[in-house]
Amino acid sequence: MKYTKSVFITATGTDIGKTYVSGLIVKKMRELGLNCGYFKPVLSGLIKNADNTLTPGDCKHVIDVSGLNINPEKCLSYSFEEAVSPHLAANRAGVNIDINKIIVDYKELSKYYDYMVIEGAGGVTCPIIVNDNDYYLMSDLIKDMNQSVLIVADGGLGTINSVLTTVEYVQNRDIEIKGIILNNYDSESFMHRDNLLMVEKMTGLSVVSVVEKGQTNLQIVKDKLESLFSY
């Protein structure tokens, strides 16, 4: 039986750069000769083309950056045009999200790869399903998929608070954290440099890499990159 190593990319919030970082990770893995694929369980915010067709922009971005030879539609289970929380997008589209479908889709896609990057939507508490008496969050999906996470955070003002609160929540859910990546990082900024030091000091976790604006290659050694993935 073939086994695939994987990591789940989450973030301290929405529009922090999960897709950008996911693309860089898959690209780096493949440049290192490692057969790495990509999966996004739920996507909200499809791109409308000139001919009124819709494109899953996040998936297309990762594929374009990494050179994956796959149709973007094959990299996800659910996609919605409106750029709102998945539970709301699904409700407005009249769709019932089936978690089992997500897990089955992932397992089928992962058969073709030795490593998989799974990208969440929004932050780690992003709602996927909300019923009258219950709700299902991104963290629940992470647990049900038996995944460890890599947290993407912004390098700038406010990141200490957002990282600490995210880390505490994730640890309280008994989810393993592989590390942190700071996006939009400015190595010339004394505040950004201090944020990195404080995040590591206060969480006890490693900032495994930083990504500056416009950066097209992930700065990380092969062994450290591979260590972010687990069975």
C-alpha positions as CSV (number, residue, x, y, z in Angstrom):
1,M,0.0,0.0,0.0
2,K,1.3,3.5,-0.9
3,Y,1.5,6.0,1.9
4,T,1.6,9.8,1.4
5,K,3.1,12.3,3.7
6,S,1.2,15.5,4.1
7,V,0.9,18.9,5.9
8,F,-2.1,21.1,6.4
9,I,-1.5,24.9,5.7
10,T,-3.6,27.1,8.0
11,A,-3.2,30.7,9.0
12,T,-3.9,33.3,11.7
13,G,-6.7,34.7,9.6
14,T,-8.0,35.3,6.1
15,D,-5.9,36.8,3.3
16,I,-2.6,36.1,5.2
17,G,-1.0,34.3,2.3
18,K,-1.8,30.6,2.6
19,T,-2.2,30.2,-1.2
20,Y,1.0,32.1,-1.9
21,V,3.0,30.1,0.6
22,S,1.4,26.8,-0.5
23,G,2.5,27.5,-4.0
24,L,6.1,28.2,-2.9
25,I,6.2,25.0,-0.8
26,V,4.9,22.8,-3.7
27,K,7.3,24.5,-6.1
28,K,10.3,23.9,-3.8
29,M,9.4,20.3,-3.1
30,R,9.1,19.6,-6.8
31,E,12.4,21.4,-7.6
32,L,14.0,19.1,-5.0
33,G,12.8,16.1,-7.0
34,L,10.0,15.3,-4.5
35,N,6.6,14.2,-5.9
36,C,4.4,16.7,-4.2
37,G,0.7,17.5,-4.9
38,Y,-1.8,20.0,-3.7
39,F,-5.4,19.8,-2.4
40,K,-7.8,22.5,-1.2
41,P,-10.9,21.0,0.5
42,V,-13.2,24.1,0.2
43,L,-12.7,27.2,-1.8
44,S,-14.8,30.4,-1.5
45,G,-14.3,33.1,-4.1
46,L,-14.1,31.8,-7.7
47,I,-12.7,34.0,-10.4
48,K,-15.2,35.0,-13.1
49,N,-13.6,34.9,-16.6
50,A,-14.6,37.1,-19.5
51,D,-16.7,34.3,-20.9
52,N,-18.5,34.0,-17.5
53,T,-16.9,30.7,-16.7
54,L,-15.5,30.3,-13.2
55,T,-11.9,29.4,-12.2
56,P,-10.7,28.3,-8.8
57,G,-8.0,30.9,-8.5
58,D,-6.2,29.5,-5.5
59,C,-5.8,26.1,-7.1
60,K,-4.7,27.7,-10.4
61,H,-2.2,29.9,-8.7
62,V,-0.5,26.9,-6.9
63,I,-0.5,24.9,-10.1
64,D,0.9,27.7,-12.2
65,V,3.7,28.5,-9.7
66,S,4.6,24.9,-9.0
67,G,4.3,23.5,-12.5
68,L,1.9,20.7,-11.4
69,N,0.3,19.0,-14.4
70,I,-3.3,18.8,-13.2
71,N,-6.6,20.6,-13.8
72,P,-7.4,23.0,-11.0
73,E,-10.8,21.5,-10.6
74,K,-9.2,18.2,-9.6
75,C,-7.5,19.8,-6.6
76,L,-10.7,20.6,-4.6
77,S,-13.9,19.1,-3.3
78,Y,-16.1,22.2,-3.1
79,S,-15.9,25.6,-4.7
80,F,-18.2,28.6,-4.4
81,E,-18.3,31.9,-6.3
82,E,-18.9,34.2,-3.3
83,A,-15.8,35.1,-1.3
84,V,-17.4,34.4,2.1
85,S,-17.0,31.8,4.8
86,P,-17.5,28.3,3.4
87,H,-20.6,27.6,5.6
88,L,-22.3,30.8,4.3
89,A,-21.2,30.3,0.7
90,A,-22.5,26.7,0.7
91,N,-25.8,27.8,2.3
92,R,-26.4,30.6,-0.2
93,A,-25.6,28.1,-3.1
94,G,-27.9,25.5,-1.6
95,V,-25.1,23.0,-1.2
96,N,-24.7,20.6,1.7
97,I,-21.0,20.0,2.3
98,D,-20.2,16.4,2.9
99,I,-17.0,15.9,5.0
100,N,-16.7,12.3,3.9
101,K,-16.5,13.4,0.3
102,I,-13.6,15.7,1.2
103,I,-11.7,12.9,2.8
104,V,-12.4,10.5,-0.1
105,D,-11.4,13.1,-2.7
106,Y,-8.2,13.7,-0.8
107,K,-7.3,10.0,-0.5
108,E,-7.9,9.5,-4.2
109,L,-5.8,12.5,-5.3
110,S,-3.0,11.6,-2.8
111,K,-2.5,8.2,-4.5
112,Y,-0.6,10.0,-7.3
113,Y,1.9,11.8,-4.9
114,D,4.4,11.0,-2.2
115,Y,3.8,14.3,-0.5
116,M,0.6,16.5,-0.3
117,V,0.1,20.1,0.7
118,I,-3.4,20.7,1.9
119,E,-4.6,24.3,2.1
120,G,-7.4,25.3,4.4
121,A,-9.8,28.3,3.9
122,G,-9.6,31.3,6.2
123,G,-8.2,30.7,9.7
124,V,-8.1,27.6,11.8
125,T,-11.6,28.3,13.2
126,C,-13.2,29.0,9.9
127,P,-16.8,27.5,9.8
128,I,-17.4,24.8,7.2
129,I,-20.8,23.7,8.3
130,V,-23.3,25.4,10.6
131,N,-26.5,23.7,11.6
132,D,-29.2,24.8,14.1
133,N,-27.6,22.9,16.9
134,D,-24.0,22.4,15.9
135,Y,-21.1,23.6,13.8
136,Y,-18.1,22.1,12.1
137,L,-14.9,24.1,11.9
138,M,-11.6,23.9,9.8
139,S,-10.0,22.6,13.0
140,D,-12.5,19.7,13.0
141,L,-11.5,18.9,9.4
142,I,-7.9,18.9,10.3
143,K,-8.6,16.5,13.1
144,D,-10.7,14.2,10.9
145,M,-8.0,14.2,8.3
146,N,-5.5,13.4,11.0
147,Q,-3.2,16.2,9.9
148,S,-0.5,18.3,11.4
149,V,-0.4,22.0,10.6
150,L,1.9,24.7,9.4
151,I,0.8,28.1,10.4
152,V,1.1,31.1,8.1
153,A,1.2,34.5,9.8
154,D,1.9,38.0,8.6
155,G,5.3,39.4,9.5
156,G,4.0,42.8,10.6
157,L,2.1,44.6,13.3
158,G,-0.2,42.5,15.4
159,T,1.3,39.2,14.5
160,I,2.5,38.3,18.0
161,N,-1.1,38.4,19.3
162,S,-2.6,36.5,16.3
163,V,0.1,33.8,16.4
164,L,-0.2,33.3,20.1
165,T,-3.9,33.0,20.1
166,T,-3.9,30.7,17.0
167,V,-1.2,28.5,18.5
168,E,-3.0,28.2,21.9
169,Y,-6.2,27.2,20.2
170,V,-4.5,24.6,17.9
171,Q,-2.7,23.1,20.8
172,N,-5.8,22.9,22.9
173,R,-7.4,20.9,20.1
174,D,-4.4,18.5,20.3
175,I,-3.3,19.2,16.8
176,E,0.5,19.1,16.1
177,I,2.1,22.2,14.9
178,K,5.1,21.7,12.5
179,G,6.1,25.4,12.6
180,I,5.3,28.9,11.5
181,I,6.0,30.8,8.3
182,L,6.0,34.6,8.4
183,N,4.7,36.1,5.1
184,N,5.1,39.7,3.9
185,Y,8.3,39.7,6.0
186,D,10.7,42.7,5.8
187,S,14.2,41.8,7.0
188,E,15.0,45.5,7.1
189,S,12.3,46.2,9.7
190,F,13.3,46.1,13.3
191,M,9.7,45.3,14.2
192,H,9.5,42.4,11.8
193,R,12.8,41.0,13.2
194,D,11.5,41.4,16.7
195,N,8.2,39.7,15.8
196,L,10.1,36.7,14.6
197,L,12.1,36.5,17.9
198,M,9.0,37.0,20.1
199,V,6.9,34.5,18.2
200,E,9.6,31.8,18.7
201,K,10.2,32.8,22.3
202,M,6.5,32.9,23.4
203,T,5.3,29.8,21.5
204,G,8.4,27.6,21.7
205,L,7.9,26.9,18.0
206,S,10.2,27.5,15.1
207,V,9.7,30.1,12.4
208,V,10.8,27.6,9.7
209,S,11.0,30.2,6.9
210,V,10.1,33.8,6.1
211,V,8.6,35.0,2.8
212,E,9.2,38.6,1.6
213,K,6.8,40.4,-0.7
214,G,7.3,39.2,-4.3
215,Q,9.6,36.3,-3.3
216,T,9.4,33.5,-5.8
217,N,11.5,30.8,-4.0
218,L,11.1,29.4,-0.5
219,Q,14.3,29.7,1.5
220,I,14.5,26.5,3.4
221,V,16.8,23.5,3.3
222,K,15.6,20.1,2.0
223,D,15.7,18.2,5.3
224,K,13.8,20.9,7.2
225,L,11.2,21.1,4.4
226,E,10.7,17.4,4.4
227,S,10.3,17.3,8.1
228,L,7.2,19.5,7.9
229,F,5.4,16.5,6.3
230,S,4.3,13.4,8.2
231,Y,2.1,10.3,7.7
